[in-house]
């Protein structure tokens, strides 16, 4: 049944997010065209203004693209499990854990696709400009990380960090729905958890001041994994025992 849930998650991803990738690709191609034209001839004021506008749109779009994947995923989580649609969702022969796992996998896949879109967009824009190639720079960076044994712990830290962040959003949504959709209580809970996270993160950083970077990364990865596991357990508990459909 988990495979069917994942199938629907990916169908949603294609239907709801593919247009965003198409628009982003169009912005990249238009900006590349304007940069090419500007480099081939003397640029006029109208072309300069247009290039600046498109470049600004590109920078803003790039900044929010990855965040959009998270916000869309969390919105789908709330709609599927805590809105009126939840009455149908919870009649399916699927456990709450399977629902949450499918949402997490869908969100992670969308997040990776967004970074690939950003990477390809940057490669298109940089290609041919001063012989700068993003692919070469990324490869050199990965080689250096692998050389010093940092690639695996860095990957684990970012992967666990993403899971903790996404499940944190699920947790806030679940608690908010449990108390009748109170945004104030959800906001207070979010602030409290963020403050606690910052305090623990700073304490870990200070305690590892004299240790290796590898041990620091592994410790933070473990910390994020523990946070993700706790958030997952609380979300499942709320869905099973404190479900309040809006």
C-alpha positions as CSV (number, residue, x, y, z in Angstrom):
1,X,0.0,0.0,0.0
2,X,3.0,2.3,0.6
3,X,3.8,2.0,-3.1
4,X,0.3,3.3,-4.0
5,X,0.7,6.2,-1.6
6,X,4.0,7.1,-3.2
7,X,2.5,6.8,-6.6
8,X,-0.1,9.4,-5.7
9,X,2.6,11.7,-4.1
10,X,4.6,11.7,-7.3
11,X,1.5,12.3,-9.4
12,X,0.8,15.3,-7.2
13,X,4.4,16.4,-7.6
14,X,4.1,16.3,-11.4
15,X,0.7,18.0,-11.6
16,X,1.2,20.7,-9.0
17,X,4.9,21.4,-9.2
18,X,6.0,20.7,-12.8
19,X,4.6,24.0,-14.0
20,X,6.7,25.8,-11.4
21,X,9.8,24.1,-12.9
22,X,8.7,25.0,-16.4
23,X,8.3,28.7,-15.4
24,X,11.7,28.6,-13.6
25,X,13.3,27.1,-16.7
26,X,11.7,29.8,-18.9
27,X,13.1,32.5,-16.7
28,X,16.6,31.0,-16.9
29,X,16.5,30.7,-20.7
30,X,15.2,34.3,-21.1
31,X,17.9,35.6,-18.8
32,X,20.6,33.6,-20.6
33,X,19.3,35.1,-24.0
34,X,19.4,38.6,-22.6
35,X,23.0,38.1,-21.2
36,X,24.1,36.7,-24.5
37,X,22.6,39.6,-26.5
38,X,24.0,42.1,-24.0
39,X,27.5,40.6,-24.4
40,X,27.3,40.6,-28.2
41,X,26.3,44.3,-28.7
42,X,26.3,47.6,-26.9
43,X,23.5,47.4,-24.3
44,X,20.8,50.1,-24.4
45,X,18.9,51.4,-21.4
46,X,15.7,49.4,-22.2
47,X,17.7,46.2,-22.6
48,X,19.6,46.9,-19.4
49,X,16.4,47.5,-17.4
50,X,14.8,44.3,-18.9
51,X,17.9,42.2,-18.0
52,X,17.9,43.6,-14.5
53,X,14.3,42.8,-14.0
54,X,14.6,39.3,-15.2
55,X,17.8,38.8,-13.2
56,X,16.0,40.0,-10.1
57,X,13.1,37.6,-10.8
58,X,15.6,34.7,-11.2
59,X,17.4,35.5,-7.9
60,X,14.2,35.7,-6.0
61,X,12.8,32.6,-7.7
62,X,16.0,30.6,-7.0
63,X,15.9,31.7,-3.3
64,X,12.3,30.5,-2.7
65,X,12.2,27.5,-5.0
66,X,13.5,25.0,-2.4
67,X,11.3,26.6,0.3
68,X,8.3,26.2,-2.0
69,X,8.8,22.4,-2.1
70,X,8.6,22.3,1.7
71,X,5.6,24.6,2.0
72,X,3.7,22.7,-0.7
73,X,4.5,19.4,0.9
74,X,3.3,20.6,4.4
75,X,0.2,22.0,2.9
76,X,-0.6,18.7,1.2
77,X,0.1,16.9,4.6
78,X,-2.4,19.1,6.3
79,X,-5.0,18.8,3.5
80,X,-4.8,15.0,3.3
81,X,-4.7,14.2,7.0
82,X,-6.3,17.1,8.9
83,X,-8.9,18.7,6.6
84,X,-12.3,17.4,5.5
85,X,-10.3,15.3,3.0
86,X,-9.0,13.4,6.0
87,X,-12.4,11.7,6.5
88,X,-11.7,9.8,3.3
89,X,-7.9,9.4,3.8
90,X,-8.3,7.7,7.2
91,X,-10.7,5.1,5.8
92,X,-7.9,3.7,3.7
93,X,-6.3,0.5,4.9
94,X,-3.1,2.4,5.6
95,X,-1.3,3.1,8.9
96,X,-0.6,6.7,10.0
97,X,3.1,5.8,9.8
98,X,2.8,4.9,6.1
99,X,1.0,8.2,5.4
100,X,3.8,10.2,7.0
101,X,6.6,8.2,5.4
102,X,5.0,8.7,1.9
103,X,4.7,12.4,2.5
104,X,8.4,12.6,3.7
105,X,9.7,10.7,0.7
106,X,7.6,12.9,-1.6
107,X,8.9,16.0,0.1
108,X,12.5,14.8,-0.1
109,X,12.2,13.9,-3.8
110,X,10.7,17.3,-4.6
111,X,13.4,19.0,-2.6
112,X,16.1,17.2,-4.5
113,X,14.4,18.0,-7.9
114,X,14.4,21.7,-6.9
115,X,18.1,21.7,-6.2
116,X,18.7,19.9,-9.5
117,X,16.7,22.6,-11.3
118,X,18.7,25.3,-9.5
119,X,22.0,23.6,-10.4
120,X,21.0,23.1,-14.1
121,X,19.8,26.7,-14.2
122,X,23.1,28.0,-12.8
123,X,25.1,25.8,-15.2
124,X,23.1,27.2,-18.2
125,X,23.8,30.8,-17.1
126,X,27.5,30.3,-16.4
127,X,28.2,28.2,-19.4
128,X,30.6,30.1,-21.7
129,X,31.0,33.0,-19.4
130,X,34.8,33.3,-18.7
131,X,35.1,29.5,-19.0
132,X,33.4,29.1,-15.7
133,X,31.7,25.8,-15.3
134,X,29.7,25.0,-12.2
135,X,30.1,21.3,-12.9
136,X,33.8,21.6,-12.6
137,X,33.6,23.6,-9.4
138,X,31.1,21.1,-7.8
139,X,33.4,18.2,-8.7
140,X,36.4,19.8,-7.2
141,X,34.5,20.5,-4.0
142,X,33.2,16.9,-3.8
143,X,36.8,15.6,-4.4
144,X,38.1,17.8,-1.5
145,X,35.3,16.7,0.8
146,X,36.0,13.0,0.0
147,X,39.7,13.5,0.5
148,X,39.2,14.7,4.0
149,X,36.5,12.2,4.8
150,X,33.8,14.8,5.1
151,X,31.5,13.8,2.3
152,X,29.5,11.1,4.2
153,X,29.1,12.9,7.5
154,X,28.1,16.1,5.7
155,X,25.5,14.2,3.6
156,X,24.2,12.5,6.7
157,X,23.9,15.8,8.6
158,X,22.0,17.5,5.8
159,X,19.7,14.5,5.2
160,X,18.9,14.2,8.9
161,X,18.5,18.0,9.1
162,X,16.0,18.0,6.3
163,X,14.0,15.2,7.9
164,X,14.0,17.0,11.2
165,X,12.9,20.2,9.5
166,X,10.1,18.6,7.5
167,X,8.8,16.6,10.4
168,X,9.0,19.7,12.6
169,X,6.5,21.3,10.2
170,X,4.3,18.2,10.3
171,X,4.5,18.4,14.1
172,X,3.4,22.0,14.2
173,X,0.6,21.3,11.8
174,X,-0.6,18.3,13.8
175,X,-0.5,20.1,17.2
176,X,-2.3,23.1,15.7
177,X,-5.1,20.8,14.3
178,X,-5.3,19.0,17.6
179,X,-6.1,22.2,19.5
180,X,-8.7,23.3,16.9
181,X,-6.5,25.0,14.4
182,X,-5.1,27.6,16.8
183,X,-2.3,29.5,15.0
184,X,-1.2,31.3,18.1
185,X,-0.5,28.1,20.0
186,X,1.2,26.6,17.0
187,X,3.4,29.7,16.6
188,X,4.3,29.6,20.4
189,X,5.2,25.9,20.1
190,X,7.3,26.5,17.0
191,X,9.2,29.4,18.7
192,X,9.8,27.3,21.8
193,X,11.1,24.3,19.9
194,X,13.3,26.6,17.7
195,X,14.8,28.2,20.8
196,X,15.5,24.8,22.4
197,X,17.1,23.6,19.1
198,X,19.3,26.7,18.9
199,X,20.4,26.3,22.5
200,X,21.3,22.6,22.1
201,X,23.0,23.2,18.7
202,X,25.1,26.0,20.2
203,X,26.0,23.8,23.2
204,X,27.1,21.0,20.8
205,X,29.2,23.4,18.8
206,X,30.9,24.7,21.9
207,X,31.5,21.2,23.3
208,X,33.1,20.1,20.0
209,X,35.4,23.2,19.7
210,X,38.5,21.1,20.2
211,X,37.4,18.0,18.3
212,X,37.6,17.1,14.6
213,X,35.2,18.4,12.0
214,X,34.1,14.8,11.2
215,X,33.0,14.1,14.8
216,X,31.2,17.5,14.9
217,X,29.2,16.6,11.7
218,X,28.4,13.1,12.9
219,X,27.2,14.4,16.3
220,X,24.9,17.0,14.6
221,X,23.6,14.3,12.2
222,X,22.8,12.1,15.3
223,X,21.1,15.1,17.0
224,X,18.9,15.8,13.9
225,X,18.1,12.1,13.6
226,X,16.9,12.0,17.2
227,X,14.8,15.1,16.7
228,X,13.3,13.6,13.5
229,X,12.5,10.3,15.3
230,X,10.9,12.2,18.2
231,X,8.8,14.4,15.9
232,X,7.8,11.3,13.9
233,X,6.6,9.5,17.0
234,X,4.6,12.5,18.3
235,X,2.9,13.1,14.9
236,X,1.9,9.4,14.7
237,X,0.6,9.6,18.3
238,X,-1.5,12.7,17.4
239,X,-2.9,11.1,14.3
240,X,-3.8,7.9,16.1
241,X,-5.2,9.3,19.4
242,X,-5.8,13.1,19.1
243,X,-7.0,13.4,15.5
244,X,-9.1,16.6,15.0
245,X,-10.2,17.1,11.4
246,X,-10.9,20.6,10.4
